[in-house]
């Protein structure tokens, strides 16, 4: 493992004013997104859509540091025969790959999940590296409920995240470590704080046990936020303050950067929260975005599967990327959204 090179890539992924496009939806997830805009999900329509994003010159060059791909996409070529991976590289962004194989029920823990995909991961990483991937992503899912999460679910998911991260670094690939505490419940922000703190503490304990070099990884956590079904939604300021306080208590300064997931927040909420966090000074790490839906919902709608709408889709993508770029510098303001509209 060459740690200096891994660190260089990790720092480039969280370069000031840039963030990560999560374009790694599984075939099932992107079908749901396409159903919503009345587009049939085929290998070609998925390719066309992602090619549109990767050819958005201004967005990719100025605001996007890296792109997380799905297995299908990393092997696909653009309509003109150029590998999609090359389009990303030509824009100056770094290609990455989602390597987990989804979740399955966790035995003995009703309602809880564990992420699978470690079995042949070492071999797969080698192939992805040859194709151009320089970072990877693995997502663990932790739910909050009346008696959830169990210690078991936190432990097995943290263990798997650390195993994955160690395998990535051995393959000279930067791991994005993503323990996501879901915001689907009716819990309040303080419950989210407590659970996320437990999850991150356990995750970093496992990363140390498995000798993962913290300088060569990126953390992709949820924000500390109220559950969707809670009547009292915390303010932007409270989300920012509590998220930063919790991260300072859990995340070593050796980690180069934190790229948040949007986790079902609206586009504007995801930008507002990130911007407010970057308005807090003296942070030991870069804070940026690794958004999927919060970067893509607008361009998907504008495009709607029609070739004549490609330019409109690219404009919508560039706008969202720019808003989040400003948020990653603490400079986003709500009136910038209205101006653009």
C-alpha positions in Angstrom: 0.0 0.0 0.0 1.3 3.4 -1.0 -0.3 5.7 1.7 1.0 8.9 0.2 -0.9 8.2 -3.1 -4.0 7.2 -1.3 -3.9 10.4 0.8 -3.4 12.5 -2.4 -6.5 10.9 -4.0 -8.5 11.3 -0.7 -7.6 15.0 -0.6 -8.5 15.5 -4.2 -11.9 14.0 -3.5 -12.6 16.7 -0.9 -10.9 19.6 -2.7 -12.3 23.0 -1.7 -15.5 23.8 -3.6 -15.9 20.3 -5.0 -17.8 17.2 -4.0 -18.8 13.7 -5.2 -21.6 12.7 -7.5 -23.2 9.4 -6.3 -24.4 7.9 -9.6 -24.3 4.4 -8.2 -28.0 3.6 -8.0 -28.6 -0.1 -8.4 -30.8 -1.2 -11.4 -33.8 -1.5 -9.0 -33.3 2.0 -7.6 -32.8 3.8 -10.9 -35.9 2.0 -12.3 -38.0 3.6 -9.5 -36.4 7.0 -10.4 -37.1 6.5 -14.1 -40.7 5.3 -13.4 -41.3 8.6 -11.8 -40.4 10.5 -15.0 -42.0 7.9 -17.3 -38.8 6.6 -18.8 -38.3 2.9 -19.4 -35.2 1.7 -17.6 -33.0 -0.2 -20.1 -29.3 -0.6 -20.3 -29.2 2.1 -23.0 -31.5 4.6 -21.3 -29.4 4.3 -18.1 -26.3 4.8 -20.2 -27.7 7.8 -22.0 -28.8 9.4 -18.7 -25.4 9.0 -17.0 -23.5 10.1 -20.2 -25.5 13.3 -20.1 -24.3 14.0 -16.5 -20.7 13.1 -17.3 -20.7 15.3 -20.3 -21.9 18.4 -18.4 -18.6 20.2 -18.9 -18.9 23.1 -16.4 -20.4 21.0 -13.6 -17.9 18.2 -13.9 -14.9 20.4 -14.3 -15.6 23.0 -11.7 -17.8 21.3 -9.0 -17.4 17.5 -9.1 -14.3 15.8 -7.7 -15.3 12.2 -8.2 -18.2 10.0 -9.4 -19.4 6.8 -7.7 -20.4 4.3 -10.4 -22.5 1.2 -10.4 -21.0 -2.0 -11.7 -23.0 -1.8 -15.0 -21.8 1.8 -15.7 -18.1 1.3 -15.1 -18.0 -1.2 -18.0 -20.2 0.9 -20.4 -19.1 3.0 -23.3 -20.7 6.3 -24.4 -22.7 6.5 -27.6 -19.5 7.4 -29.5 -17.6 4.4 -28.1 -15.6 6.3 -25.4 -15.6 4.4 -22.1 -17.7 6.4 -19.6 -14.8 6.1 -17.2 -12.7 8.1 -19.7 -15.3 10.9 -19.9 -15.0 11.3 -16.1 -11.2 11.3 -16.2 -11.2 13.8 -19.1 -13.3 16.3 -17.0 -10.6 16.1 -14.2 -12.9 14.1 -11.9 -11.9 10.7 -10.3 -13.9 7.5 -11.2 -15.1 5.4 -8.2 -17.1 2.3 -7.8 -19.8 1.0 -5.4 -18.6 -2.4 -4.3 -21.2 -3.6 -1.7 -23.8 -6.0 -3.0 -26.8 -4.6 -1.0 -28.3 -5.6 2.3 -29.8 -8.8 3.7 -31.6 -9.7 6.9 -29.4 -9.9 9.9 -30.0 -13.3 11.6 -31.4 -13.0 15.2 -32.1 -9.3 14.8 -35.7 -8.7 13.4 -35.9 -5.6 11.2 -32.2 -5.1 10.9 -29.8 -5.5 8.0 -26.2 -6.3 7.2 -24.4 -5.4 4.0 -23.0 -8.2 1.9 -20.2 -8.4 -0.7 -17.0 -9.2 1.0 -16.6 -12.7 -0.5 -14.7 -12.0 -3.7 -14.0 -8.4 -3.1 -10.2 -8.6 -3.4 -10.5 -10.0 -7.0 -13.2 -7.5 -7.9 -11.2 -4.5 -6.7 -8.2 -5.6 -8.9 -10.5 -5.5 -12.0 -12.0 -2.1 -11.0 -8.6 -0.6 -10.5 -7.5 -1.8 -13.9 -10.6 -0.2 -15.4 -9.7 3.2 -13.7 -11.5 3.2 -10.3 -9.4 5.0 -7.7 -11.9 4.9 -4.9 -14.8 2.7 -3.8 -17.9 2.9 -1.6 -19.6 0.5 0.8 -22.8 1.5 2.6 -24.0 0.1 5.9 -27.6 0.8 6.9 -28.7 1.4 10.5 -32.3 1.9 11.4 -33.7 3.7 14.4 -36.8 2.2 16.0 -38.2 1.6 19.5 -35.7 -1.1 20.3 -33.3 -0.5 17.3 -30.5 -0.5 16.6 -29.2 -3.5 18.4 -25.6 -3.6 19.5 -25.3 -6.6 17.1 -26.3 -4.6 14.1 -23.9 -1.8 14.9 -21.1 -4.3 15.5 -21.4 -6.5 12.4 -21.9 -3.5 10.1 -18.9 -1.7 11.5 -16.8 -4.8 11.2 -17.8 -5.3 7.5 -17.1 -1.6 6.8 -13.6 -2.0 8.2 -12.9 -5.3 6.4 -13.9 -3.6 3.1 -11.8 -0.6 3.8 -8.7 -2.7 4.6 -9.2 -4.7 1.3 -9.5 -1.4 -0.7 -6.3 0.0 0.7 -4.5 -3.2 -0.1 -5.7 -2.8 -3.7 -4.5 0.9 -3.7 -8.1 2.2 -3.7 -9.4 4.8 -1.3 -12.4 3.5 0.6 -15.4 5.7 1.3 -16.8 4.4 4.6 -20.5 5.0 4.7 -22.4 4.1 7.9 -25.9 5.5 7.2 -28.2 6.0 10.2 -31.6 6.4 8.4 -33.8 9.4 8.9 -37.1 7.5 8.1 -38.4 7.2 11.7 -40.3 9.4 14.1 -37.2 9.9 16.4 -36.0 13.4 17.4 -32.7 14.9 16.6 -31.1 14.0 20.0 -31.9 10.3 19.4 -30.3 10.6 16.0 -27.2 12.2 17.7 -26.9 9.3 20.2 -27.3 6.5 17.7 -24.9 8.1 15.1 -22.3 8.7 17.8 -22.5 5.0 18.8 -22.2 3.9 15.2 -19.2 6.1 14.4 -17.4 5.2 17.6 -17.8 1.5 16.8 -16.8 2.1 13.1 -13.5 3.9 14.0 -12.7 1.3 16.7 -13.1 -1.5 14.0 -11.0 0.6 11.5 -8.2 0.7 14.0 -8.4 -3.0 14.8 -8.2 -3.8 11.1 -5.2 -1.4 10.6 -7.0 0.9 8.1 -4.9 4.0 7.5 -7.2 6.9 8.4 -5.3 9.3 6.1 -6.2 7.2 3.1 -10.0 7.1 3.5 -13.1 9.3 3.4 -16.1 9.2 5.8 -19.6 9.4 4.3 -22.0 9.8 7.3 -25.5 11.0 7.7 -26.2 14.4 9.2 -27.6 14.6 12.7 -31.2 15.3 11.8 -34.8 14.7 13.0 -36.6 11.6 11.8 -38.9 12.3 8.8 -42.0 11.4 10.7 -41.2 13.6 13.7 -43.6 16.6 14.0 -40.7 18.8 15.3 -38.1 19.3 12.6 -34.8 20.7 13.9 -33.7 24.0 12.4 -30.8 24.3 10.0 -28.6 25.9 12.7 -29.4 23.0 15.2 -28.6 20.3 12.6 -25.3 22.0 11.8 -24.3 22.6 15.4 -25.2 19.1 16.6 -23.6 17.3 13.5 -20.3 19.2 14.0 -20.3 18.6 17.8 -20.9 14.8 17.2 -18.3 14.6 14.5 -15.7 16.3 16.6 -16.3 13.8 19.4 -16.0 10.8 17.0 -13.9 11.4 13.9 -10.1 11.6 14.2 -8.4 14.6 12.6 -6.3 12.2 10.5 -9.3 11.6 8.2 -8.8 14.0 5.3 -12.5 14.7 4.7 -16.1 14.0 5.4 -18.5 13.8 2.4 -22.1 13.8 3.6 -24.9 11.7 2.2 -28.2 13.6 1.6 -30.3 10.7 2.9 -33.7 11.7 1.6 -33.5 15.4 2.4 -34.8 17.9 -0.1 -32.3 19.4 -2.5 -32.3 22.8 -0.7 -32.2 21.3 2.8 -29.1 19.3 1.8 -27.4 22.4 0.6 -28.5 24.6 3.5 -27.3 22.1 6.2 -23.9 21.6 4.5 -23.4 25.4 4.1 -24.3 26.0 7.8 -21.7 23.4 8.9 -19.0 25.0 6.7 -19.9 28.3 8.4 -18.5 26.9 11.6 -14.8 27.6 11.9 -11.8 25.5 13.1 -12.8 22.2 11.6 -10.0 19.6 11.3 -11.4 18.0 8.1 -12.8 19.2 4.7 -16.6 19.0 4.7 -18.3 18.4 1.4 -21.1 16.5 -0.3 -21.5 13.0 -1.8 -25.1 13.3 -3.0 -27.2 11.1 -5.2 -30.8 12.2 -5.3 -30.1 15.7 -4.1 -27.9 16.3 -7.2 -29.9 14.2 -9.7 -33.6 14.7 -9.0 -33.7 18.0 -10.9 -31.7 16.9 -14.0 -33.7 13.6 -14.2 -37.0 15.6 -14.3 -35.6 18.2 -16.9 -34.3 15.4 -19.1 -37.2 13.0 -18.9 -35.6 10.6 -21.4 -35.7 12.9 -24.4 -32.6 13.6 -26.5 -33.9 17.2 -27.1 -33.8 17.8 -23.3 -30.2 16.9 -22.8 -29.1 20.5 -22.6 -31.9 21.3 -20.1 -30.9 18.3 -18.0 -27.2 19.4 -18.0 -28.3 23.0 -16.9 -30.3 21.6 -14.0 -27.3 19.4 -13.0 -24.9 22.3 -13.2 -27.1 24.4 -11.0 -27.4 21.8 -8.3 -23.7 21.1 -8.4 -22.9 24.8 -8.2 -25.3 25.3 -5.2 -23.6 22.4 -3.3 -20.1 23.7 -4.3 -21.1 27.0 -2.6 -22.4 25.1 0.4 -19.1 23.2 0.7 -17.5 26.7 1.2 -20.2 27.9 3.5 -21.4 30.4 0.9 -24.8 29.0 -0.2 -27.9 31.3 0.3 -31.5 30.5 -0.4 -32.0 33.5 -2.6 -29.4 32.1 -5.1 -31.9 29.2 -5.7 -34.7 31.7 -6.5 -32.5 33.8 -8.8 -31.7 30.7 -10.9 -35.3 29.7 -11.0 
